[in-house]
């Protein structure tokens, strides 16, 4: 049973609606296992308690403002 191991890529896209009480910042914190502060409402979403995140990364376009 010496088969080759391969990774399977997966992409999920979800629309978050502030009007429905959802938060893109809270979702990003959960997915990445990080702590993010929502500048809109001042709430800090801390999901550093997750121990099952192997790698998390947020990628911005080159022309994104430096404060992001």
C-alpha positions as CSV (number, residue, x, y, z in Angstrom):
1,X,0.0,0.0,0.0
2,X,2.7,2.5,-1.0
3,X,0.3,4.8,-2.9
4,X,1.1,8.5,-3.7
5,X,-0.5,11.1,-1.5
6,X,-1.9,14.2,-3.1
7,X,-3.6,17.3,-1.8
8,X,-7.1,18.1,-3.0
9,X,-7.8,21.8,-3.5
10,X,-11.0,23.2,-2.2
11,X,-12.6,26.6,-2.6
12,X,-15.8,27.8,-0.8
13,X,-17.3,31.2,-1.4
14,X,-19.9,32.6,1.0
15,X,-21.6,36.0,1.0
16,X,-21.8,37.6,4.4
17,X,-24.6,40.0,5.2
18,X,-24.3,42.5,8.0
19,X,-28.0,43.0,7.8
20,X,-28.4,39.3,8.8
21,X,-26.0,39.7,11.7
22,X,-23.1,38.0,9.8
23,X,-19.5,39.3,9.8
24,X,-16.8,38.8,7.2
25,X,-14.2,39.7,9.9
26,X,-15.6,37.1,12.3
27,X,-15.6,34.5,9.6
28,X,-12.0,35.3,8.5
29,X,-10.8,35.1,12.1
30,X,-12.4,31.6,12.5
31,X,-11.0,30.3,9.2
32,X,-7.5,31.6,9.9
33,X,-7.5,30.8,13.7
34,X,-6.4,34.4,14.3
35,X,-7.5,37.5,16.2
36,X,-9.0,40.4,14.1
37,X,-10.6,43.6,15.2
38,X,-13.6,44.8,13.2
39,X,-12.9,48.5,12.6
40,X,-16.6,48.9,11.7
41,X,-18.1,48.1,15.1
42,X,-15.0,47.8,17.3
43,X,-15.6,44.1,18.1
44,X,-12.5,41.9,18.4
45,X,-13.0,38.4,17.1
46,X,-10.4,36.1,18.7
47,X,-10.2,32.5,17.4
48,X,-6.6,31.8,18.4
49,X,-8.1,29.0,20.5
50,X,-8.4,26.8,17.4
51,X,-5.6,24.2,17.3
52,X,-6.6,22.6,14.0
53,X,-5.4,25.3,11.6
54,X,-2.2,24.2,9.9
55,X,-1.8,27.3,7.7
56,X,-3.7,30.5,7.2
57,X,-3.0,33.5,5.1
58,X,-4.7,36.6,3.8
59,X,-3.6,37.9,0.4
60,X,-4.3,41.4,-0.7
61,X,-3.7,43.0,-4.1
62,X,-0.5,44.9,-4.6
63,X,-2.3,48.2,-4.8
64,X,-4.2,47.7,-1.5
65,X,-3.7,50.5,1.1
66,X,-0.8,49.9,3.5
67,X,-3.1,50.0,6.5
68,X,-4.8,46.8,5.4
